Amino acid sequence: MQDAPGVGLAAPQIGVGLRVFSYHVDDEVGHLINPSLDLSAEEQDGDEGCLSFPGLAYPCKRSLHAVAMGFNEFGDPIVVEGSDLLARCVQHETDHLNGVLFIDRLDSDQRKLAMRAVRESEWSGQLTRVKISPHATSGLAL
C-alpha cells in the first residue's frame, strides 16, 4: 500500500476474503475489521484512484465526513472519525469489502471513460489469486 503509494488497502484486493482494511492517512495508521459507516449528508467532490486500477483517477462524490465503527487488529472496538481524505479512504475501502469499486460510483460518462481505460490498460485481464481465509470457518459466517 505504501510503496504504491496508496492510503488504504482492503483484504479482497490482495486475494484475502476477510472484511478488513488498513489505512495510512495524514500520519494516522490503522486497521479496521468489520466496519460499519455513519456518513454525513454533506458531500465532497474529488479525484479518486485505486490500487486495483493503477494509474487511473476519476472524479468521485463521497460524503465529506465519516464515522467508521469496527474492531482493530486485537479485536478491540474502535471508532475512526474523519473528514476529507480520511472519510474518502474509509468509504472507498469499506466499499471494497462490500464488493463495490469506486468506478461503480462514477457518473455514466466518467464510468464509460474509466471502463475504456481499464480495457486498454497493459494490466487488463491479469488474474488475481484468491487465498483461503485463515479463520477456522474459512471465511464463512456461522
N, C-alpha and C positions, 0 to 999 in steps of 0.2 A: 504494500500500500504506500509506504513512504518512499520507496525507490521509484515509483511510477511517474510522478508523485501524485498521491491522492489523499483525500481527507477521511475516507471511510471505505470499509470493505466488509461485505456480508459473506457468511459461510457458503451459501449456494454459489457465489461467484468463483469459488475455488473447488467446487465439486463436493462440498460437505453439506449434507442435508439436515442442518440444525438451524434453529431460529436464533442466531447470534450474529452480531456485527461488532467490529471495532471502529474507533474513530480517533482522529487526531486533528483538532481544530483549534487554532489560536492557542497553542501550548496546552490545551486540555486533551488528555489522552484517556480513553476508557473503552469498556466493552459493555454491551447491553444484550441481555438474554431475554427472550420472550417479551419484546417491547409492546406496549400499547401507547397510543398517542392521543393527546388533547391538543387540538390545533386552533389557532386564532382565526377569526373571520378575515382579519386584515391580511392582504396578500403582498408578496414581493415578486418582482419580475427579475430575471437574470439568466445569464447563460449557465447551462448545466452540462456536465460531461459525465462519463462513467468509465471506469477501468475495463468494463466489458466491451466498450466501444472506443478503443484507443484513438486519440486524435480528433474525436468528434465532440462538438458542443453546440447546443441549440438553446434558444430562449424558452424557459420553462417556468410557469407560475407555480408558486408554493406558498404556503402560509408563512407569514412573517415571523411568527412566534410559535414555538412548540414546547410542550412538556411531554417527555418520554418517561414512562414508568416501566420498570422491569427489574432484572437482577444482574449483579456484577458477576465476575468470574468465580467468586467464592460462594455464590448463592444468596448473598445478602440483597434485600430490596434496595433499589436506588431510584432516584429521580434525576433526570438530566433535563435542564431547562435552558433554552437559549433562543436567540433571535438571529436573523440574517443567515450567515453561513452555517452555524451550528444547527439551526432549525432546518435549513435545507438538507443538511447532511443526514440528520436522524430521519427525516421524511423519506429521503432517497433510499437509505439503507433498509428502513422498515418496509418500503415498497418491494425491495429485492426479496425479503423474507415472505412477502405475500404474493410473489410471482408477478410483480408489476415492474416494468422497466421505465426509465424516465421518458423514453421515446413514446411510450403509450400515453403520456400526459401532454404531449405536444399538440398544438392546433393542427388541423388537417394538412395545411400547406407545408409546415415545418416537418411534420411526420413523413410526408412524401419525400422531402429532401433528405431527411435522415435515412430512410429506408434505401433510397438510391445510393447514398454514400456507403451504407453498410454492404450492399450488393457489390459495389465497385471496389471495396477495400481489399488490400492484399491479405488480410486475415479472415475474410469472409469464408465460411464453410469449414473452418478448423474445428475439430472436435474437442470437447471438454470431457475429461474423465470424471465420473461421479464416484465418490468414495462412500462406503457404507458407514453409517453412524457408529461411533464407538460406544454409544449408550447401550445398556442391556436390552432395551426394547427395539434396537436397530432403527431408531428414529420414529417409530410408530407410537401413536397415543395409546394409552391403556384404557 
